């Protein structure tokens, strides 16, 4: 999407593109996805998501948000949140998040997970999505490894599929107990705004299966990101808070979740080098190396006990 910022609003305009999980090339498709984004995100962000607004072409040929004219596109209207309160910015520039802020964030998300619908086939669907994502990660990283600037850790890529297979029964069992649910789908520090009442936004709207998750997968992934910024305690606090409500997975499964997260983010980083015009080309191999190293550290930690 394109995001346009004004003093009090953020406006999101979806690009007319076809991606791995979504086809946004028609006006009708973009209108539907805008409505879905507002509907889904109000669960965690409330009235930060104000609604969907048409972009119209006026009789004089000018463009306007709303009003008379032919609808040429749709935008999601959001309240602009303070940049200094975003979790990623707090981790970079301070002030350091407080324990009470992280507990409030955890409790908001736990309550959200508990309200989500469960489906009978959640375990199989979730397991196969993890397999699919992991195969895509390995294929893309191998294809673009010459950009990494350091050897690709084949042992890290080779860990994931056997680990998922060994955890398959546990994943299915967790689903049968109602422990898997719809989640955020892309829970990252840049999608969290801390304050008196935390706000979590930019929930995935384009694919239900991307939202289907084990809450420990999302908490663990966000915690790993915070650890990169020198705040590993956040991961520990969030996992403990979640464990008080939802039974935790085995250490092997939690480690596997973390490795899948890290390799997915490494793949998404290196895939930027496929773009026709690459902004900050040195950034993406460095990020891919960082996440590959994090995946290796998780595996080494599991093996050494």
N, C-alpha and C positions, 0 to 999 in steps of 0.2 A: 504494500500500500504506500501511497504518498500521504504524509502527515503534515498538515499546515497548522502552525501555531499562531494564535493571536494572544492578546493580553489575558483573556479570560477563558478561551476555548481552544480545544484541539479538534481539528476536522480531519477525518480519515477517508481518503478516496482510494478505492481498490483499483489496482491496475488491470487492464483487460488482457490477462495472460492465462495460460494453462500451465499448471504446476503439477508436481507429483500427486498431490492429494485433492486438487481442486481445479475446476475449469471456470475462469472468471471472464470469459471472452464476450459473453452476451450481457446486455443491459439487464435482462430479467434475472440472470444468475447473480450479478453484482447486487441488485436490489434485495434478493433473497438472503444473500450472505450478510448484507448490512443489517437486515432485520434480525437474523440469527445472532449476530454479534451483540446487538443490544440486549436481546432476550437473555442470552446465556451469561453475559457479563454483569447484569444487574444483580445476580445472586451474590457476587463477591464485592461489587463496586457500587451497588445501589444507584443513586441518581447522578453519579459521575457520568453515566451514559444517559444522555438526555433524549436521544431518539435518532431517527433517520430523516434527513433533509434532502429534497431534490435539488439538483443543479439544473437550472432551466436556461434555455436560450430565449431571450426576450424578442419581441417583434422587431426591435431596432438592431438585432444581431449581437447584443451584449449578453453576458452571462450573469446570473444572479443565483443566490441561495434562496430558494422558495419564490413564491409569487407566480404571476401569470407567465405562460410560455411553454415551450415544448421541453419535456424532461429529457436531458441528454445523459445524466448520470445521477448517482446517489452518494451521499456522504454520511458517515456516522458522526454525530455531534457529541462531544465530550467536554466536561468541565476540565480546564487545564489544571493539573496538579502541580504543586511546587517542586521544582527540580531538585532543590536541596534536601528534600525529604525522601527522595527515592532511595531504596536500600542500596543500590549499586553506588550511588553518589555518597551516601553516608559511610560506606565501607572504604571509599577512596579518600574522601576529604574530611570526614567527621561531621558532626560528633559521632563517636562510636555508638551503634545501637545499644540500648539498655536491655537488661534482662527482662524487664516488664514489657517492653515493646515486642520482644521476640516471643514471649509467652502469649501476649495478646494476638499476635499474628498466627501462632500455632493454634490457638483456641478457635480463631475465626475459621481457619481451614478445616480443623477437625469437625466443627459443627457443620460446615459445608459438605464434607464427605458423608457425614451421617444422614443427610437429607437426600442424597442422590439415589436415583433408582438403580436397582440391581436387575441383571438379566441372567437367565439360566445358562447361557452359553458363554458367559463372560470369561471363564478360565481358558477355554480353547481359543477364543478370539484373541485374548490378551497374549497368550503364549505364542501363537502364530504371528502376531504383530511384532513381538520382540525378536522372533526368528527372522522375519522379513527385514526389519530394520537392521539387524546385525549383519545379515548377508549384504545388504546395500552398503553399510559402513565399510566392511572389509573390501568389497569390490572397488569402491571409490577411492579408498585410501591406497590400495595397491596400484590403481590406475594412475594416480597423481603423486605417487611417492617421490618422484624425481624433484618435486617442488619442496619437499620437506626440509632439505638441507641436512638431514641426519638419517641414519638407517631406520627403516620401518621395523618395528618390533613385531615380527611374525608370530612369536609366542603369545603376544597379547591378543592378536587377531584370532589365533587358533584356540584361545581359551574359551571364547564366548559360547559357541554352539554346543560343545560337550557340556559346559556348565549349565546352560539352559535345559538341555535334555535331562541332566541329573536332577534338576529342580522342577521338572514338569509336574510330577505328582503333587509336589507342595503347592505349586501355583494353582492347579485344579482344585486342590483341597481348600485353599484360601478363598477361591471363588465360591465353592459350595457352602462355605460358612458365611457368605455375604460380605467378605472383606475387600472385594474389588468393587469399584464403582466408577462412575464418571468423575473426572477430575478437572484440573485446569488445562492440561495438555501441553503447556509450555511455561512451567513455573520457574521463573528466573528472577534474579535480584532487580533487574530493570523494570519488572512488572509489579513491584511491591512499593507502596508508598506508606511510610511509617508516620505515625502521629498519634493523637489521642485515640482515634479509631483507625486501625490499619485498613488500607484499600489494596485489593489485588485485582489487576485488570489485564486486558489483552488475552482473555481466555480463548482457546482455539474454537472457532465456529464452523470450520469447513469440513470436519470429518469426525463423526462420533467415535470411531475406533482410535483416533489419536487421543481423545479425551479419556477413553477407558483405561483404568490404571489401578495399581496398588498404591494407596496413599504413601506407603513407605518409599516407593520409587520416586515420587515427586519431592517429598521431604528430603530424602537422601541427596537427590540431584541439586536442590537449592543449597543444602548444607555443604556439599562439595564446592560449589561456586563460592560460598562465603569463606571456606577454608583457603581458597586461592588468594583471597584478599586479606589473609592473616587473622580471620575470625573463626577458627575451627570450633570454638565453643558453641557457636550458633547451631551447627549440625547436631552436636550432642544434646543441646537443650531441646531442639525441635523433635528429635527422635525419641527422647525420653517422654516428652509431653504426649506425643502420638501413641506411645506404648501404653500409656495409662488408660487409653480408650480402646485401642485396636491391638490385638495380639501381634507381636512383631514376627517377621520372617526369620528363618535360620540365618546364621552368619554367612553361609555360602550364598544364599539367595540375595541377601542384602548387598554383598560384595558384587555379585553378578549384575544386579540392578545398577550399581555404581559404574561398573565397567561399560555397560551398554550406554549409560548416559554420557560418559566421557568420550567414547568412540563416536557416538552420534554427533556430539559437539565438535569433535575433531574433523569429522566428515563434512559437517555443515560449513566449518571454517575453510577447509581446503577447496570445497566446491565453489567458493567465491572466485577462484581462479579460472573457472569456466566462463565467467561473464565476458561479454564483448568489451566492456570498459570496466577495468578493475580499479576501484579506489583503494588507496593504502595497500598496495600489493605485498609489502613486507609483513603486514599485520597478520595475514591469514595463515601462512606456514608457521609463524611463531605460535599462534594460538593452537594450531593443530598439534604441534610438538608438545605444548603444555598439557593438553588433554590426553595425548597418548602417554605422556609420562605419568599423569595422574592415574590412568588405567593400570599401568604397570605397577605403580606403588600399591594400589588396592590388591592386585593379584599377589604380589610379593608378601603383603601383610597377611593375607589369608593362608598362604603356604607356610609361612614361618610361625603362624599361630599366635 
